[in-house]
Amino acid sequence: MRRLLLLATAVLAGYVAGCGGGGSGPTPPPPNVGFSNASLKGQYAFSMSGVDLTGAYLARTGSFIADGNGNITGGIEDVVSLASGGGASLVSFTAGTYQIQSNGRGLVAFQTSSGGVLTLNMSMASVSHGFLVQTADNNADLTGTSSGSFNLATTADFANTTLNGKYVFDFSGVSLGVTTAAPISIIGEFGADGAGNVTAGLQDTNDGNVAAPSGPTAITPGTFALDTTTNGSGFGRGTMAFGGRSFAFYIVDNTRIKVIEEDLLGGSSGDAVLQVNTIPAANSAFTGSFTYLLGGAAVRVNVGNQGPDSRVARFTADGNGNIAAISYDENDAGGYNHISQGTNISKATYAIDIANGGTGRGTFTFTDASSGTFSYIFYASSATQFVLQDISAGLIADGSMLTQSPGPYTLAGSAGNYSFNWSGVQLGSNTAVPFEEDFAGQYVLSSASSNNVTGVVDYVELGLNGNNLFTGVGLTGVLTIAGDGTNNNNLKILLAGSPTTTITFQAYFATPTTMFLLSSDSTRTTAGIATGQTTP
């Protein structure tokens, strides 16, 4: 799963006056999970997004080659920066180095063709997947931060014929309106024929510069092509155009591409995933328990800027158009709200879009007596994975929804090593203006009843006076599972340093080793994912 709240911070510019993060406190020795430099070997595609020091949108998507011995032998990235009206640029990695610790944490330094150095901290969930945080650019400066993910690529799939089928996508970023920049979310499905044509599709757009969400809109056919230029050839890079927008993309394999928008309409990025035939085609096929996580901002042209917002929840679907067993948590610019199923919930329904059959599109909604109506659109890439767009009044947000495996969930059943990525907005009481924070790290969850989380994190809190980068910070914490664990649980994390920092998360299990996390503190609107590490 990629960044959740970066589209919110893209419209928040300013300078943070006080320090809201931890320092470099005592770091526990890393557990020997089995990772090493040899674990990072092959060609990897990556995608990241965030902001620079002015608060302007920043995104990077690319590919790099690691030799398994600590050396980067090549790479390329597309970078979009909207600072001062900036645009897209193509950057080559001429060389570089990396170091992977036994717990999967690592540091990668890319030497660029312009003579600079881009540094990323990583947390490996496996030899084929992990999380990234930008920790330095322009040699040693931290002029922006971004976070995201990387995937091991299949180089045999670097061909036009690879893109053949229907792809579900989730792109988010910034829309450049007539007078201002605002968040945008675009989700949908497009077809590709393996011969360079985007054949058709459907999308829903939620644009903060427009008075209301678009509803389902047919995608204008377009084209795609692999990059055969000297700089782009050999990295799975290509270009694509459809729906009036232009993109660059990087192939992971025949099931996934990483995409970045490069046009005058703004900037957005995300993944497109091959859709399989098991998507629900009718209400009767959408059953079971589901959990989701979204991030964005309460921003719209007729509402104004009301700050960052993130939501996590769980519900069940009965196959007849009804949802129940709702447990919902929200952090709205530091204001925390929890909703549980009861007489307070009404009009809790869902519908698979049969008018646009075969697209995997559906909707669901529910009304809480105190908090109002919540409305969502989703597209299924499979029977278990969905992209999600929140179209509740005044909100621009997107994220992921997964089927939830049956409980009960227990500490013993979830014990093990985890890789994580959190991203959001730091709202500390000593800050003048909210600004972005990005975390990537590793922890061990034991089955002990207390102090059962121990790990290390690297993070950036952009815009602080003095230090913005915190590396090798020790963390401890406690995971408290409520009832059978299918609803909201509590994960309290303590970051070492001076001063120490406590983050309280509401934790929702998708599986025993996959958790969606949402901060319920008034000092930050931060969310993310923790996923079990696979031993190399």
C-alpha positions, 0 to 999 in steps of 0.5 A, spaced: 500 500 500 502 507 498 502 514 501 495 516 504 495 523 506 500 526 501 495 529 497 492 533 503 499 536 505 500 538 497 495 544 498 498 546 505 504 551 505 508 554 510 513 553 515 513 549 522 515 553 528 516 548 533 519 540 533 514 535 534 518 529 533 523 525 536 530 525 536 536 519 536 534 516 542 537 509 544 536 504 538 535 497 540 539 492 536 536 489 530 533 482 530 536 477 525 530 476 520 535 474 515 536 480 510 542 482 507 545 486 501 544 480 497 536 481 499 536 487 494 538 484 487 535 485 481 531 491 477 526 494 482 520 499 480 518 504 485 513 510 486 513 515 491 509 522 492 510 528 497 511 535 498 517 540 498 519 545 503 514 550 500 508 545 501 508 544 493 506 537 490 512 532 489 512 525 486 517 521 483 516 514 479 522 510 476 526 504 476 533 502 479 538 496 478 541 493 485 547 488 484 546 484 490 553 486 493 551 493 495 551 497 488 546 500 484 548 499 477 543 504 473 536 507 474 532 512 471 526 516 474 520 521 472 520 527 477 514 531 477 515 538 482 509 543 482 513 548 486 513 555 482 510 552 476 515 546 475 513 540 471 516 533 469 523 531 468 527 525 467 533 523 471 538 518 470 542 514 476 549 513 473 551 509 480 550 508 487 550 504 493 546 501 498 546 497 505 541 493 508 541 491 515 539 484 518 532 487 520 530 489 512 532 496 514 536 499 509 539 506 506 540 507 498 544 513 495 543 514 487 548 518 484 544 522 478 546 524 472 546 532 474 551 530 479 547 530 485 545 524 490 538 522 492 538 518 498 532 513 500 531 509 507 527 503 506 524 497 509 524 491 506 517 487 507 520 481 502 526 481 497 520 483 492 517 489 496 518 494 501 517 501 503 521 508 501 522 514 505 526 520 501 531 522 506 536 527 502 536 530 495 541 535 492 547 532 495 545 532 502 539 537 503 532 535 505 528 540 500 522 535 500 520 529 503 516 523 499 514 516 501 512 510 497 513 503 495 518 499 491 517 492 487 521 487 484 520 487 476 520 482 471 524 484 466 522 479 461 515 483 461 518 490 459 514 490 452 508 493 449 505 486 449 505 486 456 499 491 457 494 486 455 487 486 459 483 491 464 487 495 469 484 498 475 487 504 477 488 509 483 491 516 482 491 521 487 495 528 487 494 535 485 489 539 480 491 545 478 485 550 477 484 557 475 486 560 481 489 555 486 491 548 487 487 542 490 487 535 491 484 530 486 483 523 486 481 519 480 480 511 480 477 507 475 478 501 470 481 502 463 483 497 457 489 495 454 490 491 447 497 489 448 499 493 441 499 500 444 492 502 444 488 504 450 481 501 448 476 504 453 474 504 460 470 508 466 473 513 471 470 517 477 474 523 479 473 527 485 477 534 484 477 539 489 477 545 484 470 542 482 463 543 485 462 535 486 464 529 484 464 527 476 460 520 477 462 514 472 465 517 466 467 514 460 474 514 458 476 517 452 481 511 448 488 513 448 495 510 446 501 507 450 508 505 448 514 503 451 520 508 451 526 506 446 530 512 447 537 511 450 535 514 457 529 510 457 530 503 454 531 497 458 528 500 465 520 498 463 519 505 462 513 507 457 508 513 456 501 513 456 495 518 454 487 517 455 482 521 458 485 527 456 491 526 461 498 524 459 502 519 463 509 516 464 509 509 467 514 503 469 512 496 468 513 491 474 510 485 471 504 483 467 499 485 473 502 491 475 505 498 472 507 504 476 504 511 473 505 518 474 501 524 471 505 529 466 501 534 463 498 541 465 492 539 469 496 538 475 500 532 478 498 525 480 501 518 481 499 511 483 498 504 481 494 500 475 493 493 477 491 487 472 483 486 473 482 478 474 475 475 472 473 474 479 470 481 480 463 481 483 458 482 478 452 482 482 450 484 489 450 477 491 457 476 489 459 481 494 459 478 501 463 477 507 467 482 511 471 488 509 476 493 511 479 500 508 483 505 509 483 512 506 487 519 506 485 526 503 483 533 505 476 536 507 477 541 501 473 543 495 472 549 491 465 551 495 467 549 502 474 551 503 480 548 506 478 544 512 485 540 513 487 533 512 483 527 514 483 520 514 478 514 515 479 507 517 473 502 518 470 495 517 463 492 515 460 486 513 456 485 506 450 480 506 449 479 498 443 483 498 445 490 498 446 491 505 452 492 510 452 492 517 457 491 523 460 497 522 466 500 526 469 506 523 474 511 526 476 518 523 482 523 524 479 530 521 485 535 522 486 532 529 479 531 531 478 524 532 471 520 531 469 513 532 462 510 530 460 503 532 454 499 529 447 501 533 441 504 532 445 510 530 446 507 523 441 507 518 441 507 510 447 502 510 447 499 503 451 497 497 450 496 490 454 493 484 454 497 478 450 493 473 449 499 468 457 499 467 457 491 468 464 488 467 468 494 470 468 492 477 465 498 480 460 499 486 458 504 491 456 503 498 454 508 503 451 509 511 448 514 515 450 516 522 445 520 526 451 524 529 456 525 524 452 525 517 452 521 511 458 517 508 459 515 501 464 511 497 465 508 490 470 502 489 473 498 483 475 491 484 481 488 481 479 482 484 474 479 489 479 481 495 482 487 493 479 494 491 481 501 490 476 506 494 474 513 493 471 517 498 465 522 496 462 524 502 461 531 502 467 536 502 472 531 502 477 528 497 480 522 499 482 515 496 485 509 499 485 501 499 479 496 501 481 489 502 477 483 504 478 481 512 479 474 514 475 471 519 477 472 526 478 472 532 485 475 532 490 474 537 497 477 539 500 469 539 497 469 532 500 475 529 506 475 533 512 476 528 516 481 524 513 487 521 515 492 516 511 499 516 510 505 512 506 511 515 505 518 512 501 524 514 501 531 517 504 533 523 499 538 527 503 539 534 501 544 539 507 548 538 507 548 530 505 554 526 503 550 520 501 543 519 506 539 515 508 533 512 511 527 516 513 520 513 515 514 516 518 507 514 521 502 519 521 495 522 518 492 529 517 485 532 511 484 535 511 479 541 505 475 544 507 478 551 501 482 554 505 488 555 511 492 551 510 487 546 512 491 540 520 493 539 523 496 533 527 502 529 524 507 525 527 512 520 522 518 519 522 526 516 518 531 519 519 537 514 519 544 516 522 543 523 526 549 525 533 545 525 533 537 524 528 534 519 531 527 519 530 522 524 534 516 523 535 509 527 530 511 532 528 506 537 521 505 538 517 501 543 509 499 544 503 495 546 498 492 541 491 491 545 486 487 541 479 488 543 474 482 543 475 478 537 479 483 534 475 484 527 474 492 529 478 497 532 484 495 536 489 500 539 497 500 538 500 505 542 507 507 539 513 510 543 519 514 539 525 515 543 529 521 543 528 528 546 523 529 547 520 522 546 513 522 542 507 518 543 503 516 537 496 512 538 493 508 532 487 505 531 489 498 528 484 494 523 486 487 521 485 485 514 489 478 516 493 476 522 499 480 519 496 486 515 494 492 519 491 498 517 493 504 522 490 511 523 493 516 528 487 518 533 492 523 536 490 531 536 497 532 534 497 529 527 493 526 522 497 520 520 496 513 517 499 507 514 500 500 514 504 494 517 505 488 514 508 481 516 515 480 513 517 474 509 524 471 511 529 471 505 
